[in-house]
Amino acid sequence: MLHRLAGAVLVAALAATGLAAAGPAEAAAKTYKNCTALNKVYKHGVARKGASDKVRGSTRPVTTFTVSTAVYNANKKSDRDKDGVACEKR
């Protein structure tokens, strides 16, 4: 019983201080020099939550990008068509 209580207190303390584990995208919102550098880590690009690839004609949109608002915001300059997906690539 005491062991569970100590674990719960530790989890609450970590959450309160913001030290709880985050996913890799949110943990390191790195700014990349260009799309070549970003695509080495995020193969199909990175998008903010709720974004979809904007396309013309019969081209199919990219849907396999990583969703991370933090990384997207750090690399917003690389979103040339302003559709919420930076460096989208098939």
KOLFISE-310195 format. One record per residue: residue number from 1; y, x, z negated of N, C-alpha, C, O in turn. Coordinates in pm, whole numbers, always signed. Example, Ala and Ser with C-alpha at 12.3 -4.5 7.8 and 13.67 -1.06 7.14 Angstrom:
residues 2
num | n.c2 | n.c1 | n.c3 | ca.c2 | ca.c1 | ca.c3 | c.c2 | c.c1 | c.c3 | o.c2 | o.c1 | o.c3
1 | -569 | +1319 | -780 | -450 | +1230 | -780 | -330 | +1320 | -780 | -332 | +1424 | -846
2 | -225 | +1285 | -708 | -106 | +1367 | -714 | +3 | +1290 | -787 | +114 | +1341 | -804
This chain:
residues 90
num | n.c2 | n.c1 | n.c3 | ca.c2 | ca.c1 | ca.c3 | c.c2 | c.c1 | c.c3 | o.c2 | o.c1 | o.c3
1 | -119 | +82 | +0 | +0 | +0 | +0 | +126 | +87 | +0 | +219 | +63 | +77
2 | +127 | +188 | -86 | +243 | +277 | -95 | +260 | +355 | +35 | +373 | +382 | +77
3 | +150 | +391 | +99 | +153 | +465 | +225 | +218 | +380 | +336 | +298 | +432 | +413
4 | +185 | +253 | +343 | +245 | +163 | +443 | +394 | +146 | +419 | +473 | +146 | +513
5 | +432 | +133 | +294 | +573 | +117 | +259 | +652 | +241 | +299 | +761 | +230 | +354
6 | +596 | +358 | +273 | +664 | +483 | +309 | +678 | +493 | +461 | +782 | +537 | +510
7 | +577 | +452 | +535 | +583 | +453 | +681 | +689 | +358 | +734 | +761 | +391 | +827
8 | +697 | +241 | +675 | +797 | +142 | +717 | +938 | +192 | +688 | +1028 | +172 | +769
9 | +957 | +256 | +575 | +1088 | +311 | +540 | +1126 | +422 | +639 | +1241 | +429 | +681
10 | +1031 | +506 | +675 | +1058 | +614 | +771 | +1095 | +557 | +908 | +1189 | +606 | +970
11 | +1024 | +458 | +954 | +1055 | +396 | +1083 | +1194 | +334 | +1080 | +1271 | +349 | +1175
12 | +1227 | +265 | +974 | +1359 | +203 | +961 | +1469 | +308 | +959 | +1574 | +289 | +1020
13 | +1444 | +419 | +890 | +1544 | +526 | +883 | +1566 | +589 | +1020 | +1679 | +617 | +1058
14 | +1458 | +612 | +1093 | +1471 | +669 | +1228 | +1545 | +575 | +1321 | +1629 | +618 | +1400
15 | +1516 | +448 | +1313 | +1582 | +350 | +1398 | +1731 | +341 | +1363 | +1815 | +328 | +1453
16 | +1764 | +349 | +1236 | +1903 | +338 | +1194 | +1985 | +459 | +1237 | +2104 | +446 | +1266
17 | +1924 | +576 | +1243 | +1997 | +696 | +1282 | +1992 | +723 | +1431 | +2056 | +816 | +1479
18 | +1916 | +643 | +1504 | +1906 | +660 | +1648 | +1810 | +770 | +1689 | +1814 | +814 | +1804
19 | +1725 | +816 | +1601 | +1632 | +922 | +1632 | +1496 | +871 | +1678 | +1403 | +949 | +1698
20 | +1485 | +743 | +1694 | +1358 | +685 | +1741 | +1331 | +735 | +1882 | +1425 | +759 | +1958
21 | +1207 | +750 | +1917 | +1170 | +804 | +2047 | +1211 | +708 | +2159 | +1185 | +588 | +2151
22 | +1273 | +762 | +2261 | +1310 | +684 | +2377 | +1228 | +733 | +2495 | +1166 | +839 | +2489
23 | +1228 | +655 | +2603 | +1157 | +697 | +2723 | +1224 | +820 | +2782 | +1337 | +850 | +2746
24 | +1158 | +891 | +2872 | +1214 | +1015 | +2926 | +1345 | +994 | +3000 | +1432 | +1082 | +2997
25 | +1362 | +882 | +3066 | +1485 | +858 | +3139 | +1603 | +837 | +3045 | +1712 | +889 | +3071
26 | +1583 | +764 | +2938 | +1692 | +738 | +2846 | +1720 | +857 | +2755 | +1833 | +875 | +2710
27 | +1620 | +937 | +2728 | +1636 | +1050 | +2637 | +1727 | +1157 | +2695 | +1803 | +1219 | +2621
28 | +1721 | +1179 | +2824 | +1799 | +1285 | +2885 | +1871 | +1232 | +3008 | +1819 | +1241 | +3120
29 | +1989 | +1177 | +2989 | +2066 | +1124 | +3100 | +2140 | +1240 | +3167 | +2260 | +1257 | +3150
30 | +2066 | +1319 | +3243 | +2119 | +1439 | +3306 | +2194 | +1404 | +3434 | +2156 | +1312 | +3507
31 | +2301 | +1478 | +3459 | +2374 | +1463 | +3584 | +2320 | +1566 | +3682 | +2314 | +1685 | +3651
32 | +2281 | +1521 | +3799 | +2225 | +1609 | +3901 | +2331 | +1643 | +4004 | +2420 | +1562 | +4031
33 | +2321 | +1763 | +4062 | +2421 | +1812 | +4158 | +2424 | +1727 | +4284 | +2530 | +1700 | +4339
34 | +2305 | +1686 | +4332 | +2296 | +1609 | +4455 | +2165 | +1531 | +4457 | +2086 | +1539 | +4363
35 | +2142 | +1456 | +4564 | +2021 | +1373 | +4572 | +1894 | +1456 | +4583 | +1789 | +1414 | +4535
36 | +1901 | +1572 | +4645 | +1784 | +1659 | +4654 | +1736 | +1696 | +4515 | +1616 | +1693 | +4488
37 | +1828 | +1733 | +4427 | +1793 | +1769 | +4290 | +1742 | +1647 | +4213 | +1644 | +1657 | +4139
38 | +1807 | +1532 | +4228 | +1765 | +1411 | +4158 | +1627 | +1366 | +4204 | +1544 | +1325 | +4123
39 | +1600 | +1375 | +4335 | +1471 | +1329 | +4388 | +1355 | +1419 | +4349 | +1239 | +1378 | +4361
40 | +1381 | +1541 | +4304 | +1273 | +1626 | +4252 | +1217 | +1569 | +4123 | +1099 | +1586 | +4093
41 | +1302 | +1503 | +4045 | +1260 | +1443 | +3918 | +1227 | +1295 | +3935 | +1126 | +1247 | +3884
42 | +1310 | +1223 | +4007 | +1292 | +1079 | +4032 | +1267 | +1062 | +4181 | +1361 | +1045 | +4259
43 | +1141 | +1066 | +4221 | +1100 | +1073 | +4362 | +1165 | +968 | +4452 | +1203 | +1000 | +4565
44 | +1179 | +846 | +4404 | +1232 | +739 | +4488 | +1373 | +696 | +4447 | +1421 | +592 | +4490
45 | +1438 | +776 | +4366 | +1573 | +745 | +4321 | +1573 | +680 | +4183 | +1469 | +661 | +4121
46 | +1693 | +647 | +4137 | +1709 | +587 | +4006 | +1811 | +474 | +4016 | +1909 | +483 | +4090
47 | +1785 | +366 | +3941 | +1872 | +248 | +3951 | +1910 | +196 | +3813 | +1844 | +223 | +3713
48 | +2019 | +121 | +3812 | +2057 | +51 | +3689 | +1971 | -75 | +3678 | +1915 | -121 | +3778
49 | +1962 | -129 | +3561 | +1882 | -249 | +3540 | +1937 | -364 | +3624 | +2057 | -388 | +3626
50 | +1848 | -433 | +3694 | +1886 | -549 | +3773 | +1929 | -517 | +3915 | +1966 | -607 | +3990
51 | +1925 | -389 | +3955 | +1969 | -351 | +4089 | +1858 | -371 | +4192 | +1739 | -373 | +4158
52 | +1899 | -387 | +4318 | +1802 | -392 | +4428 | +1862 | -317 | +4546 | +1983 | -318 | +4566
53 | +1778 | -254 | +4622 | +1819 | -172 | +4736 | +1880 | -261 | +4845 | +1821 | -362 | +4884
54 | +1997 | -222 | +4893 | +2064 | -295 | +5000 | +2021 | -233 | +5132 | +2031 | -112 | +5151
55 | +1973 | -316 | +5225 | +1925 | -267 | +5355 | +1984 | -351 | +5468 | +2038 | -459 | +5445
56 | +1971 | -298 | +5591 | +2017 | -370 | +5710 | +1899 | -403 | +5799 | +1798 | -333 | +5797
57 | +1911 | -506 | +5876 | +1812 | -541 | +5977 | +1673 | -564 | +5920 | +1657 | -630 | +5817
58 | +1574 | -508 | +5988 | +1435 | -531 | +5948 | +1381 | -422 | +5854 | +1262 | -420 | +5825
59 | +1468 | -332 | +5807 | +1426 | -225 | +5716 | +1383 | -286 | +5583 | +1452 | -372 | +5528
60 | +1270 | -240 | +5532 | +1223 | -290 | +5402 | +1294 | -215 | +5289 | +1311 | -93 | +5299
61 | +1335 | -283 | +5185 | +1404 | -216 | +5074 | +1309 | -129 | +4992 | +1190 | -158 | +4981
62 | +1364 | -23 | +4934 | +1288 | +61 | +4842 | +1276 | -15 | +4711 | +1376 | -66 | +4659
63 | +1155 | -24 | +4657 | +1134 | -95 | +4529 | +1066 | -7 | +4426 | +1038 | -52 | +4315
64 | +1038 | +118 | +4462 | +961 | +205 | +4373 | +1049 | +303 | +4295 | +999 | +400 | +4240
65 | +1180 | +277 | +4290 | +1270 | +364 | +4217 | +1252 | +347 | +4066 | +1198 | +247 | +4020
66 | +1297 | +446 | +3990 | +1293 | +441 | +3843 | +1414 | +361 | +3795 | +1525 | +382 | +3844
67 | +1394 | +272 | +3700 | +1504 | +194 | +3644 | +1549 | +260 | +3514 | +1474 | +263 | +3415
68 | +1670 | +312 | +3514 | +1731 | +372 | +3396 | +1882 | +365 | +3411 | +1941 | +441 | +3487
69 | +1943 | +275 | +3339 | +2087 | +259 | +3347 | +2159 | +386 | +3303 | +2262 | +421 | +3361
70 | +2108 | +455 | +3201 | +2172 | +577 | +3152 | +2174 | +686 | +3258 | +2277 | +749 | +3282
71 | +2060 | +710 | +3323 | +2053 | +814 | +3427 | +2135 | +770 | +3549 | +2203 | +852 | +3611
72 | +2129 | +642 | +3584 | +2210 | +593 | +3697 | +2358 | +615 | +3671 | +2430 | +665 | +3758
73 | +2404 | +579 | +3551 | +2546 | +596 | +3519 | +2589 | +742 | +3525 | +2702 | +772 | +3564
74 | +2500 | +833 | +3486 | +2532 | +976 | +3492 | +2537 | +1027 | +3635 | +2596 | +1132 | +3661
75 | +2476 | +954 | +3729 | +2469 | +997 | +3868 | +2523 | +892 | +3965 | +2482 | +887 | +4081
76 | +2612 | +810 | +3918 | +2668 | +700 | +3998 | +2734 | +750 | +4127 | +2739 | +678 | +4226
77 | +2784 | +873 | +4125 | +2849 | +931 | +4244 | +2753 | +942 | +4362 | +2796 | +949 | +4477
78 | +2623 | +945 | +4334 | +2522 | +959 | +4439 | +2477 | +826 | +4499 | +2389 | +824 | +4585
79 | +2537 | +717 | +4455 | +2505 | +584 | +4510 | +2605 | +554 | +4622 | +2707 | +489 | +4599
80 | +2575 | +602 | +4741 | +2669 | +591 | +4853 | +2698 | +448 | +4895 | +2811 | +416 | +4930
81 | +2597 | +361 | +4894 | +2617 | +223 | +4939 | +2651 | +126 | +4825 | +2662 | +6 | +4848
82 | +2667 | +177 | +4706 | +2711 | +98 | +4588 | +2624 | -22 | +4560 | +2674 | -129 | +4523
83 | +2491 | -6 | +4578 | +2400 | -116 | +4552 | +2331 | -108 | +4416 | +2246 | -191 | +4384
84 | +2367 | -8 | +4336 | +2307 | +7 | +4204 | +2185 | +97 | +4203 | +2120 | +112 | +4099
85 | +2151 | +156 | +4319 | +2038 | +248 | +4329 | +2091 | +380 | +4384 | +2144 | +385 | +4495
86 | +2078 | +488 | +4306 | +2125 | +619 | +4348 | +2011 | +696 | +4413 | +1901 | +702 | +4358
87 | +2036 | +755 | +4526 | +1941 | +843 | +4597 | +1808 | +775 | +4630 | +1702 | +836 | +4618
88 | +1814 | +648 | +4670 | +1690 | +577 | +4706 | +1625 | +643 | +4825 | +1691 | +685 | +4920
89 | +1493 | +652 | +4817 | +1416 | +723 | +4919 | +1275 | +668 | +4921 | +1219 | +640 | +4815
90 | +1217 | +651 | +5037 | +1079 | +603 | +5050 | +982 | +706 | +5005 | +861 | +683 | +5009
